[in-house]
């Protein structure tokens, strides 16, 4: 064995872990009659402590692209259309895929942390970085040909060319985004969240400066915004990497670069692919709704209103998104630690929080329905149409919140393959076909497209909820422990 190598002892087999946590009788320290109020309140605190910062991180990362588009908007209609189209194309063909694949870390890293096999987290993160970087190469080729692809599907030549240039310049951010998601999941699954908020905040504030310099002062035009994206994403990656390297909080989980990261890559891919499908199948369906709106009568109005509706939904969705990340961490940690009833409690608590949040946000959306449109347009037709859409948005937001936390539960348990099948059936066998029927057969228009989405969400929520209710949590804890211990060989640290 080389100098610096070490062999972690794989102690605490399944029975030992269960006995240490009082699980020999399956109680997990919780009375069979129900959970204690103190335990419920403690779980609420833990989830809010995780969800709040993760909501902030999600919003700050989302603001990067929004800020870039806002600066490009001062350059004219063609640059704005090109940058907006390139951003949408990049999200569909790159960012969503990498975001989904990184979801595999929520299972692996979270369960390893719960099992106190901290050295595995370092290996898992490095392994995911290798896989996501390799996947980014063919995605970069697609981005390099954005212009011809958009032109081939019927987009106007000048807008397609502008979008193509924007996407080509933004290729370095693709690789940064993959690494960023790996670092975020690495920290998230060990409950280190506030440093991510600080790093994302610094990157976002600096992004405003980069955009001002590169878009308005340098003469680079819309390409300057793409350059700014590259710089900001890489700054965020660098800040988080330095934190992981030098912070005492990561001293147990960051054990240096290891050759083991190059082993068992296929095992990671087998979890990462359904994780990516689970995320992408849902995100792509919303983009498809916007595309379908362009085929409706008065496509300019329909597309504008659907785009505003999608942006509104994406913004308020950051709240259940944060809750989903929180419950994913809590469930994976507790299952890895051999505490199935604590994982079950986390699911019930987050569902109650999602219902409360959905009702409150839905109420706000309904109350502001008559004035929200003025934030995007001065045309009365757009404002009135959006006012009719807002109650539908409120319903979809409520359901989207429930599916968000149930999807987080699925990632925490390692149910990505099941989630992928559920999303495929919900959106492409139910949602999109019904959206087409409502919009083009029953002539309900854009509202019909969104009603199709609501039908998909209903099926998705009912399916995932049924799976969660019928879950044998004792068995899930056993699977988690087996996943942690059976995947490991001695670690060789090379630096």
N, C-alpha and C positions, 0 to 999 in steps of 0.2 A: 504493500500500500504506500502511495506517495505521501510525502510530507504535506500535512494540512488536510489529509483525508480523514474522515471520521465515519463511523458506523452508528447511526442512530439505533438505539435499542427499541424494537417494536414491542413494548410492553403493553399492559392493560388490554388484554383480549376482551371480547364482547361481554362475557359473563362478569369479568372484573369491573368493567366500566358500569354495567347496569347495577351491580351491587353497591358500588361507591355512590351512586346517585339514587339509591333507594328504589330501584326498579324491579327487584326480584318478584314483586307481586303485581307489577304493571301499574302501580299507582303514580310513580314519578313524584311522590311527595304531595300529591293532590288527593283530597278525599273523593271517594267514588261518587258522592252525592253532588259534587260540583266543585268549581274553583272558589277559593277564598277571595274575599274582596281585596285583601292586601296584595294577593298575587296578581289579581287583575290590574290594580292600580300600578303595581310595579312593572307589569308588562307594558301598560300604556306609556309610562315614563320612558322605558327603554326604546319603544318604537318611535315616540316623538323625538327623542334624542338623536335617533338615526335619521328619521324622515325629514326633519326640518333642514339640516345641512344638505342632505341629498337633493331636496327640492331646489335649494339655492344653487347647488352645483349644476343641476340640469338646466335651470333658467339661465345661468351665466354662460354655459356652453351654447345654449340656443341663441343667446343675444349676439354672439360673435357673428354669425351669418346675417342676423337681422341688421346689425350696425353696418356691416359691409354694404348691404342692399340699400340702406338709407343714404349712405354717402354716394353710391353710384347713381341714385335717383336724381342727384343734382347735376348729372352730366347729360341728361336727356332721356327720351323715351326708349330709343333703341338700346343704349347701354343698360338701362334698367331692365328691359324685357330680357335681354341676353343674360345678364347676371342672375335674374330670378329663375330663368329656365335652367341655367347651368347649375344653380344651387339645388333645384328640385331634382334634376338628373343625377347630380352627385349623391344626393340623399338616397335615391332609389337604387342606384347601381353600386354604391360604395359604403357610405356611412351606416346605413341600416344593416347591411350585411355584417360589417365589423362589430357593430353594437350587439347584434344578435349572437355572434360567435363568442364574444367576450362573456356572454351570459353563462357559458359553461363553467367559468371560474366561480360564479356564485354558488354552484353546487360543490365543485371540487375543493376550492379554497375554503369555503364556509364550513364544510363538514370536517376538513382537516383541522381547522382552527378549533372547532368544538371538541374534537378528539385529542387536542393538545399535541398533535403531530406538526409542530410549527415549521419544521424544516421543509415539509412538503409544500407549503405555501410559496416559498421561494422558487422551488422547482416548477410548480404549476404555472406561476406567473411567467417565468422564462420560456416555458414550453408554449404557452399561449402567445407570447410575443413572437416566437419563431413562426408559428403557424399563421398568425394574422399578417405578419410581414410578407410571408410567401404568397398568401392570398391577395395581398395588395398589388402584387406585380401584374397579374392579368387584369385586375380592376383598373390599374393605371393605364394599361393599353386601351381599355374601353374609354376612359376619360380623354385620352389623347385623340380619339376619333369621335368625340362628342358632336362636333360640327357636322361631319358627313352623316352620322346616324340621325341627327335631328332633321337634317335636310331630306333624308331618305323617307322619313315618316310624315313629310308634308309641311314642316315648319318653314316659315319665310326665310329666304336665303340670308338676308342681312342679319336677322335675329339669330339664326343657326350659327352663322360665322362668329358673331359676338359671343354667343354661349360657348362655342368651341374654344375660342381663345381664352376665355375666363377659366374653363375647366382644365385646360392644359397647364396654365400657370399654377393652378391650385393642386396639382398632383402631389407635391411634397406634403401637403396637409393630410393626404390620405394615409400615408405611412405614420405620420404623427398621431392621427386619430386612433389608429389601431393600438399603438403603444399606450396612448392615454387611457383608453378603455381598460386595458390590462392593469395599469397602475391603479386606476380608480377601484376596480373590483378587488384588487389585492388589499387595499386599505379599507374599503367598505366592509369586507367580510371579517375583518378583525376589529370592527367598530371604531376605526380611526377616521373621522369624518370632517372635523373642523379644519384641519390643515388643507383639505381639498377645497373648502370654501375660500380660504385665504389665497391659495394658488390660482384658482379659477378667477377670483376677484381681481387679482393683480393682472392676470393675462387680459381680462376684459377691459379694465381701465386703460391699460397700455394699448389695447387694440384701437380705441378711439383715437389715440395719438398717431398710431401707424396709419390708420385710414386717412386722417387729416393730411399727413405728410405725403403719403404715396398716391392718394386719389386726387386731392385738390391742389397740391403744391408741386409735385414732381413731374406732372404731365403724363403720367403712365395711364391715366384714365381708369377704366374698369379693371384693367390688369393690376393696378395698384391695390385694389381691394382684395384681389386674389392673393397677391404677395403678402398683404397684411394678415390674411387668414393663415398662411403658412407660418409666418413669424409667431403669431399668437398661439397657435396650437403647439409649436415646438417649445415656446417659452413655458407653457403649462406642463408639457412633458418633462422638461429639464428641471423645473421647480419641484415636481413630485418625485422625480428620480433622486434629486439631492436630498429630499426629506427622507426617503426610504433608506438611502445610503448612510446618512449621518444621524438620524434621529434614534434616540434610545428606545422609542416606542416600537421600532421595527427590529430591535437587536436580536430577538428570538426568531422572527419570521423571515428576515433577510440574512441568509447564510452564505452569500457570495455566489459567484457564477459557478454552475455545476454542469458537468457533462451529462448528467442524468436528464437534463432538459431535452436532450436529443433522443431520448428513449421514450417508448410508449406514446409516440406522437399520434399514431392511429387511434389509440384509445381516447385521446383528447378530441380528435377530429370526429369520432363517432358520437360524441356528446355535443360538440360545437355545431355540427351541421344541422341537426334538428332544432337546436337552440336558435340558430340563424333563421331557419324556416319559420319557426314560431313567431319571431319578431317581424320578419319581412313580409310574410303572407298577410299580416294585419296592416302594416304600413302601406304596402303596395295597393291594397284594396281602396284606401282613402284617396290615393293618387289617381286610381282608376275612375273613381267617382267624379273627380274634377275633369278628367279627360272626357268622360261621357257627357258632362254638362255642355261641352262644346258642340255636341250634336243636337242639342235641343233648339227649339225655336227661340229667337232672340239670344243667341249664344253669348254675346258680350255681357248682357245682364246676368245670365245664369252662371257663367264662369266667374264673373266678379264676385257675386254673392257667395257662391260655393267656396271660392278661394278665401274670402274673409271668414266664412264659417269654419273652414279648415284651420286657418291661423288662430282663430279664437279658441277652437277646441284643443289645438296643440298647446296653447299657452296654459289654459286651465288644467290640462291633463298632467302638467308637471307635478301637481299636488298628489294625485293618486300614483303617479310614477315614483315619486319619492317614498310613498307608503309601500309600494310594491318592492322597492329595493330594501326597505327596512324589514319587511316580513320575510323576504328571501334570506337575509342575513340571520334573522332570529331563528327561522326554521332550520336552516342548514347548520347553524351553530349548535342548536339543541339536539338535533338528530345525531350530529357527529359526537356530541357529548353523551349520547345514550339516554336522553331525557325526552321520550316521545310525548308525554302528556304536556310538557312545557311547550313543545312545538305545536301541539293541538291548540293550546291556549292562545299562542301567538296568532294563529289563523282566525280564531273567533274574535279576538280583540281587534285585529286589523279590519275585519269585515264590518264591525260596529263603527270603527272610525271612518271607513270609506262611505258607509251609508250616511253618516252625519255630515261628512264633507260634501257628498254629492247633493244632499238636500239643500245645504246652505249655499253652495255655488249655483245650483239650479235656481234657487230663489233670486239670487243676485242677477243672473242672466235674464230672468223673466222681468225683473223690475227695470232693468236698463235697456230693454228691447227697443224702445222707441227712440233712444238717443245714441245707441252704440254705433249705428251706421254712419253718423256724422264724423266719427274718428277716422273713417276711411274714404268717405265721399260726400260731396255736397249735393249730389243728384237725389232728388226726392224719391225717384223710382227705386234706387238702390236702398235707400234708408228704409222705405216702407216694406220692401221685400225682405230685408234682413230682419225687420221687426217680426214678420211672420215666421221666420226661420228660428228665432231665438228660443221659443218654447221647445221646439224639436231638438235644438242643440242642448237644452237643459236636460232633456230625457236621455239623450245619447251620452252626455257627460256623466250622468248618474250611473248608467250601465257601464260606461268605459272605466269608471273608477272601480267598480266591482271586479271587472275582468282584469284590471291592472294589478290589484292585490292578489287575486287568485292566480294570475300568471306568475307573480312573484313567489307565491307558495309553490307553484310547479317547479320553478327554477331551483328553489331551495331544496326540494325533494329529489330533483333529478328527473322530473317527468317531461323533459323537453320533447321527447318523441311523441308522447301522448298529446302534449300541447300543440305540436305541429299538425297532427291529424285533426284535432278539434278546430284549429284555426282554418285549416283547409276546408273542412266541411261547413263551418259557420259562414265564412265569407264568400267562398267560391261555389258552393252548392246551394246555399240559401240566400246570403246577402246580395251579391251582385246580380244573380238572376231576378230576384224580387225587385231590386232597384230598377232594372231595365223594364220590368213589367209595369211598375208604378209610374215610371217617368214617360215611357214611350207607348205603352198600350193603354193605360188608364189616363194618360196625359196629365199627371199631377206635376210634372216639371221637376225642378231642382229639389223641391220638398220631397218628391217621390224617391229621388236618388238617396236622400238622407234617411228616409223611412226604411229603405232597403238595408242601410247600414245598421239601423236600430234593430231590425229583425236579426241580423247577423250577431249583434251584441247579445241579444236575448238568448240565442242558441248557445253562444260561447259561454256566457255566464252560467246558464243552467247546467251545461256539460261540466265545466270546471268545478262548479259548486257541488254537483252530485259526486264527482270523483273525490273531492276533499272530504265530504261528509262520510262517504263509504270507506275511507282510507283506514287501514290497520296501521296505526302509528307505531305500534310495537315492531311490526314488520319493517316499516320504513327506517326505524332506528337501527335495526339489524343490518339492513341493506347499506346504510350509510357507513356503519362501522366496517363492514366487509369491503366496501369501496375504498376506504382509507387504507386498510391494512394489506389488502391483497394486491394493491397496485404498486407496492413499494419494494425497492431493492436498496442496498447501501448507497449512500450519497458520496460522490467524489467532488470535493470543492477544489477548484483550480485557481481561484483568486478571491 
